[in-house]
Amino acid sequence: MTDVQTRATEAAGADGSARTARARRPGIPYGVVLAVLAVLVACAGTAGIAVGSISVPADQVWGILLHRVHPSLVDPTWTPVRETIVVDVRLPRVLLAGVVGAGLSVAGMALQALVRNPLADPMLLGVSSGASVGAVLVLVLNLTVFGLFTLPVAAFCGALAALLAVYFLARSGGRMTTVRLVLAGVAMAEVLSALASFLIVTSNDPHKTQSALRWMLGGLAGTTWTTVWIPVAAVLTGAAVLIGVCRPLNLLLAGEEAAAALGLDVHRFRGALFTLVALMIGTIVAVSGQIGFVGLIMPHVVRLLVGADHRRALPAAALLGAAFLISADLAARTLMSPEEIPVGILTALVGGPFFLWLMRRKAAR
């Protein structure tokens, strides 16, 4: 039996061996982990709705939401102003923060499997910067080619182009190294960020310039129900597809040759998932701007909790990412109230040191 066949045989049992390893490894049961993460999302969401310039008690928050689900569930004891604040102002923002956090987390985990590199991240690989260039073009030039979908379409095209460029630049002789991937991603991100900055600086409209600049820093201010549904649909669809292809993602962890020996068309599979990830990131960036490092941090934390099997890790990553970004957005709008810090700055302050620690840990190994 050749080395490739041996690795293929090992990869074929990836799912089973992962389950066996989990059975041997003592730890918290998977169901308990998911339940705890779901509670974290609920607590973060409740705090995100309750806390603000006008505080709303947590029990009143849930009362308003239940009353909206069915009026007979709760008797209204609150003012109409508070109901408007909860339902029309804070709830869509919290929902968008959860969707963006979940989408960035599962996209980051998928990218790390596709390129077999734990340092992969939508921002580090230039995907977010590519989406930003497309979105800034729309904002600065006031393009409305596709109507309401112009911004998401432009962001998607930019994200896909950046991702493909980094992928092909990082491959040499059919191989991809960590150093080459990171360097190609950082270089591409810098070039695209400079291009986006050039578009902003050369704009003649100061209002558009300020809007595009603030958007590039990442933030969820001004979220309405109209802007929520497109990213919700994109992230739910993308996450469902990724969960459906967990086995091929697990096979890629064993290597391209092993996966190909088991009948997986690696290049076609990667191309399809690159397109899917670009669609998710482009749609997310179109509504939230650049929010970095979420897709880098959350997958690593999740692997420590539930292991590397994507069938278990992807749902956990979605929940943890949602809880994290809802909490980060709450901190962004309360730490310097009434001023609001762009949430992308806070995630960078957390993610930058984590990335440096991860690089040192990988170098030590």
Secondary structure as a PSIPRED ss2 file (coil, helix, strand):
# PSIPRED VFORMAT (PSIPRED V4.0)

   1 M C   1.000  0.000  0.000
   2 T C   1.000  0.000  0.000
   3 D H   0.000  1.000  0.000
   4 V H   0.000  1.000  0.000
   5 Q H   0.000  1.000  0.000
   6 T H   0.000  1.000  0.000
   7 R H   0.000  1.000  0.000
   8 A H   0.000  1.000  0.000
   9 T H   0.000  1.000  0.000
  10 E H   0.000  1.000  0.000
  11 A H   0.000  1.000  0.000
  12 A H   0.000  1.000  0.000
  13 G C   1.000  0.000  0.000
  14 A H   0.000  1.000  0.000
  15 D H   0.000  1.000  0.000
  16 G H   0.000  1.000  0.000
  17 S H   0.000  1.000  0.000
  18 A H   0.000  1.000  0.000
  19 R H   0.000  1.000  0.000
  20 T H   0.000  1.000  0.000
  21 A H   0.000  1.000  0.000
  22 R H   0.000  1.000  0.000
  23 A H   0.000  1.000  0.000
  24 R H   0.000  1.000  0.000
  25 R C   1.000  0.000  0.000
  26 P C   1.000  0.000  0.000
  27 G C   1.000  0.000  0.000
  28 I C   1.000  0.000  0.000
  29 P C   1.000  0.000  0.000
  30 Y H   0.000  1.000  0.000
  31 G H   0.000  1.000  0.000
  32 V H   0.000  1.000  0.000
  33 V H   0.000  1.000  0.000
  34 L H   0.000  1.000  0.000
  35 A H   0.000  1.000  0.000
  36 V H   0.000  1.000  0.000
  37 L H   0.000  1.000  0.000
  38 A H   0.000  1.000  0.000
  39 V H   0.000  1.000  0.000
  40 L H   0.000  1.000  0.000
  41 V H   0.000  1.000  0.000
  42 A H   0.000  1.000  0.000
  43 C H   0.000  1.000  0.000
  44 A H   0.000  1.000  0.000
  45 G H   0.000  1.000  0.000
  46 T H   0.000  1.000  0.000
  47 A H   0.000  1.000  0.000
  48 G H   0.000  1.000  0.000
  49 I H   0.000  1.000  0.000
  50 A H   0.000  1.000  0.000
  51 V C   1.000  0.000  0.000
  52 G C   1.000  0.000  0.000
  53 S C   1.000  0.000  0.000
  54 I C   1.000  0.000  0.000
  55 S C   1.000  0.000  0.000
  56 V C   1.000  0.000  0.000
  57 P C   1.000  0.000  0.000
  58 A H   0.000  1.000  0.000
  59 D H   0.000  1.000  0.000
  60 Q H   0.000  1.000  0.000
  61 V H   0.000  1.000  0.000
  62 W H   0.000  1.000  0.000
  63 G H   0.000  1.000  0.000
  64 I H   0.000  1.000  0.000
  65 L H   0.000  1.000  0.000
  66 L H   0.000  1.000  0.000
  67 H H   0.000  1.000  0.000
  68 R H   0.000  1.000  0.000
  69 V H   0.000  1.000  0.000
  70 H C   1.000  0.000  0.000
  71 P C   1.000  0.000  0.000
  72 S C   1.000  0.000  0.000
  73 L C   1.000  0.000  0.000
  74 V C   1.000  0.000  0.000
  75 D C   1.000  0.000  0.000
  76 P C   1.000  0.000  0.000
  77 T C   1.000  0.000  0.000
  78 W C   1.000  0.000  0.000
  79 T C   1.000  0.000  0.000
  80 P H   0.000  1.000  0.000
  81 V H   0.000  1.000  0.000
  82 R H   0.000  1.000  0.000
  83 E H   0.000  1.000  0.000
  84 T H   0.000  1.000  0.000
  85 I H   0.000  1.000  0.000
  86 V H   0.000  1.000  0.000
  87 V H   0.000  1.000  0.000
  88 D H   0.000  1.000  0.000
  89 V H   0.000  1.000  0.000
  90 R H   0.000  1.000  0.000
  91 L H   0.000  1.000  0.000
  92 P H   0.000  1.000  0.000
  93 R H   0.000  1.000  0.000
  94 V H   0.000  1.000  0.000
  95 L H   0.000  1.000  0.000
  96 L H   0.000  1.000  0.000
  97 A H   0.000  1.000  0.000
  98 G H   0.000  1.000  0.000
  99 V H   0.000  1.000  0.000
 100 V H   0.000  1.000  0.000
 101 G H   0.000  1.000  0.000
 102 A H   0.000  1.000  0.000
 103 G H   0.000  1.000  0.000
 104 L H   0.000  1.000  0.000
 105 S H   0.000  1.000  0.000
 106 V H   0.000  1.000  0.000
 107 A H   0.000  1.000  0.000
 108 G H   0.000  1.000  0.000
 109 M H   0.000  1.000  0.000
 110 A H   0.000  1.000  0.000
 111 L H   0.000  1.000  0.000
 112 Q H   0.000  1.000  0.000
 113 A H   0.000  1.000  0.000
 114 L H   0.000  1.000  0.000
 115 V C   1.000  0.000  0.000
 116 R C   1.000  0.000  0.000
 117 N C   1.000  0.000  0.000
 118 P C   1.000  0.000  0.000
 119 L C   1.000  0.000  0.000
 120 A C   1.000  0.000  0.000
 121 D C   1.000  0.000  0.000
 122 P C   1.000  0.000  0.000
 123 M C   1.000  0.000  0.000
 124 L C   1.000  0.000  0.000
 125 L C   1.000  0.000  0.000
 126 G C   1.000  0.000  0.000
 127 V H   0.000  1.000  0.000
 128 S H   0.000  1.000  0.000
 129 S H   0.000  1.000  0.000
 130 G H   0.000  1.000  0.000
 131 A H   0.000  1.000  0.000
 132 S H   0.000  1.000  0.000
 133 V H   0.000  1.000  0.000
 134 G H   0.000  1.000  0.000
 135 A H   0.000  1.000  0.000
 136 V H   0.000  1.000  0.000
 137 L H   0.000  1.000  0.000
 138 V H   0.000  1.000  0.000
 139 L H   0.000  1.000  0.000
 140 V H   0.000  1.000  0.000
 141 L H   0.000  1.000  0.000
 142 N C   1.000  0.000  0.000
 143 L C   1.000  0.000  0.000
 144 T C   1.000  0.000  0.000
 145 V C   1.000  0.000  0.000
 146 F C   1.000  0.000  0.000
 147 G H   0.000  1.000  0.000
 148 L H   0.000  1.000  0.000
 149 F H   0.000  1.000  0.000
 150 T H   0.000  1.000  0.000
 151 L H   0.000  1.000  0.000
 152 P H   0.000  1.000  0.000
 153 V H   0.000  1.000  0.000
 154 A H   0.000  1.000  0.000
 155 A H   0.000  1.000  0.000
 156 F H   0.000  1.000  0.000
 157 C H   0.000  1.000  0.000
 158 G H   0.000  1.000  0.000
 159 A H   0.000  1.000  0.000
 160 L H   0.000  1.000  0.000
 161 A H   0.000  1.000  0.000
 162 A H   0.000  1.000  0.000
 163 L H   0.000  1.000  0.000
 164 L H   0.000  1.000  0.000
 165 A H   0.000  1.000  0.000
 166 V H   0.000  1.000  0.000
 167 Y H   0.000  1.000  0.000
 168 F H   0.000  1.000  0.000
 169 L H   0.000  1.000  0.000
 170 A H   0.000  1.000  0.000
 171 R E   0.000  0.000  1.000
 172 S E   0.000  0.000  1.000
 173 G C   1.000  0.000  0.000
 174 G C   1.000  0.000  0.000
 175 R E   0.000  0.000  1.000
 176 M E   0.000  0.000  1.000
 177 T C   1.000  0.000  0.000
 178 T H   0.000  1.000  0.000
 179 V H   0.000  1.000  0.000
 180 R H   0.000  1.000  0.000
 181 L H   0.000  1.000  0.000
 182 V H   0.000  1.000  0.000
 183 L H   0.000  1.000  0.000
 184 A H   0.000  1.000  0.000
 185 G H   0.000  1.000  0.000
 186 V H   0.000  1.000  0.000
 187 A H   0.000  1.000  0.000
 188 M H   0.000  1.000  0.000
 189 A H   0.000  1.000  0.000
 190 E H   0.000  1.000  0.000
 191 V H   0.000  1.000  0.000
 192 L H   0.000  1.000  0.000
 193 S H   0.000  1.000  0.000
 194 A H   0.000  1.000  0.000
 195 L H   0.000  1.000  0.000
 196 A H   0.000  1.000  0.000
 197 S H   0.000  1.000  0.000
 198 F H   0.000  1.000  0.000
 199 L H   0.000  1.000  0.000
 200 I H   0.000  1.000  0.000
 201 V H   0.000  1.000  0.000
 202 T C   1.000  0.000  0.000
 203 S C   1.000  0.000  0.000
 204 N C   1.000  0.000  0.000
 205 D C   1.000  0.000  0.000
 206 P H   0.000  1.000  0.000
 207 H H   0.000  1.000  0.000
 208 K H   0.000  1.000  0.000
 209 T H   0.000  1.000  0.000
 210 Q H   0.000  1.000  0.000
 211 S H   0.000  1.000  0.000
 212 A H   0.000  1.000  0.000
 213 L H   0.000  1.000  0.000
 214 R H   0.000  1.000  0.000
 215 W H   0.000  1.000  0.000
 216 M H   0.000  1.000  0.000
 217 L C   1.000  0.000  0.000
 218 G C   1.000  0.000  0.000
 219 G C   1.000  0.000  0.000
 220 L C   1.000  0.000  0.000
 221 A C   1.000  0.000  0.000
 222 G C   1.000  0.000  0.000
 223 T C   1.000  0.000  0.000
 224 T C   1.000  0.000  0.000
 225 W H   0.000  1.000  0.000
 226 T H   0.000  1.000  0.000
 227 T H   0.000  1.000  0.000
 228 V H   0.000  1.000  0.000
 229 W H   0.000  1.000  0.000
 230 I H   0.000  1.000  0.000
 231 P H   0.000  1.000  0.000
 232 V H   0.000  1.000  0.000
 233 A H   0.000  1.000  0.000
 234 A H   0.000  1.000  0.000
 235 V H   0.000  1.000  0.000
 236 L H   0.000  1.000  0.000
 237 T H   0.000  1.000  0.000
 238 G H   0.000  1.000  0.000
 239 A H   0.000  1.000  0.000
 240 A H   0.000  1.000  0.000
 241 V H   0.000  1.000  0.000
 242 L H   0.000  1.000  0.000
 243 I H   0.000  1.000  0.000
 244 G H   0.000  1.000  0.000
 245 V C   1.000  0.000  0.000
 246 C H   0.000  1.000  0.000
 247 R H   0.000  1.000  0.000
 248 P H   0.000  1.000  0.000
 249 L H   0.000  1.000  0.000
 250 N H   0.000  1.000  0.000
 251 L H   0.000  1.000  0.000
 252 L H   0.000  1.000  0.000
 253 L C   1.000  0.000  0.000
 254 A C   1.000  0.000  0.000
 255 G C   1.000  0.000  0.000
 256 E H   0.000  1.000  0.000
 257 E H   0.000  1.000  0.000
 258 A H   0.000  1.000  0.000
 259 A H   0.000  1.000  0.000
 260 A H   0.000  1.000  0.000
 261 A H   0.000  1.000  0.000
 262 L C   1.000  0.000  0.000
 263 G C   1.000  0.000  0.000
 264 L C   1.000  0.000  0.000
 265 D C   1.000  0.000  0.000
 266 V H   0.000  1.000  0.000
 267 H H   0.000  1.000  0.000
 268 R H   0.000  1.000  0.000
 269 F H   0.000  1.000  0.000
 270 R H   0.000  1.000  0.000
 271 G H   0.000  1.000  0.000
 272 A H   0.000  1.000  0.000
 273 L H   0.000  1.000  0.000
 274 F H   0.000  1.000  0.000
 275 T H   0.000  1.000  0.000
 276 L H   0.000  1.000  0.000
 277 V H   0.000  1.000  0.000
 278 A H   0.000  1.000  0.000
 279 L H   0.000  1.000  0.000
 280 M H   0.000  1.000  0.000
 281 I H   0.000  1.000  0.000
 282 G H   0.000  1.000  0.000
 283 T H   0.000  1.000  0.000
 284 I H   0.000  1.000  0.000
 285 V H   0.000  1.000  0.000
 286 A H   0.000  1.000  0.000
 287 V H   0.000  1.000  0.000
 288 S H   0.000  1.000  0.000
 289 G C   1.000  0.000  0.000
 290 Q C   1.000  0.000  0.000
 291 I C   1.000  0.000  0.000
 292 G C   1.000  0.000  0.000
 293 F C   1.000  0.000  0.000
 294 V H   0.000  1.000  0.000
 295 G H   0.000  1.000  0.000
 296 L H   0.000  1.000  0.000
 297 I H   0.000  1.000  0.000
 298 M H   0.000  1.000  0.000
 299 P H   0.000  1.000  0.000
 300 H H   0.000  1.000  0.000
 301 V H   0.000  1.000  0.000
 302 V H   0.000  1.000  0.000
 303 R H   0.000  1.000  0.000
 304 L H   0.000  1.000  0.000
 305 L H   0.000  1.000  0.000
 306 V H   0.000  1.000  0.000
 307 G C   1.000  0.000  0.000
 308 A C   1.000  0.000  0.000
 309 D C   1.000  0.000  0.000
 310 H H   0.000  1.000  0.000
 311 R H   0.000  1.000  0.000
 312 R H   0.000  1.000  0.000
 313 A H   0.000  1.000  0.000
 314 L H   0.000  1.000  0.000
 315 P H   0.000  1.000  0.000
 316 A H   0.000  1.000  0.000
 317 A H   0.000  1.000  0.000
 318 A H   0.000  1.000  0.000
 319 L H   0.000  1.000  0.000
 320 L H   0.000  1.000  0.000
 321 G H   0.000  1.000  0.000
 322 A H   0.000  1.000  0.000
 323 A H   0.000  1.000  0.000
 324 F H   0.000  1.000  0.000
 325 L H   0.000  1.000  0.000
 326 I H   0.000  1.000  0.000
 327 S H   0.000  1.000  0.000
 328 A H   0.000  1.000  0.000
 329 D H   0.000  1.000  0.000
 330 L H   0.000  1.000  0.000
 331 A H   0.000  1.000  0.000
 332 A H   0.000  1.000  0.000
 333 R H   0.000  1.000  0.000
 334 T H   0.000  1.000  0.000
 335 L C   1.000  0.000  0.000
 336 M C   1.000  0.000  0.000
 337 S C   1.000  0.000  0.000
 338 P C   1.000  0.000  0.000
 339 E C   1.000  0.000  0.000
 340 E C   1.000  0.000  0.000
 341 I C   1.000  0.000  0.000
 342 P C   1.000  0.000  0.000
 343 V H   0.000  1.000  0.000
 344 G H   0.000  1.000  0.000
 345 I H   0.000  1.000  0.000
 346 L H   0.000  1.000  0.000
 347 T H   0.000  1.000  0.000
 348 A H   0.000  1.000  0.000
 349 L H   0.000  1.000  0.000
 350 V H   0.000  1.000  0.000
 351 G H   0.000  1.000  0.000
 352 G H   0.000  1.000  0.000
 353 P H   0.000  1.000  0.000
 354 F H   0.000  1.000  0.000
 355 F H   0.000  1.000  0.000
 356 L H   0.000  1.000  0.000
 357 W H   0.000  1.000  0.000
 358 L H   0.000  1.000  0.000
 359 M H   0.000  1.000  0.000
 360 R H   0.000  1.000  0.000
 361 R H   0.000  1.000  0.000
 362 K H   0.000  1.000  0.000
 363 A H   0.000  1.000  0.000
 364 A H   0.000  1.000  0.000
 365 R C   1.000  0.000  0.000
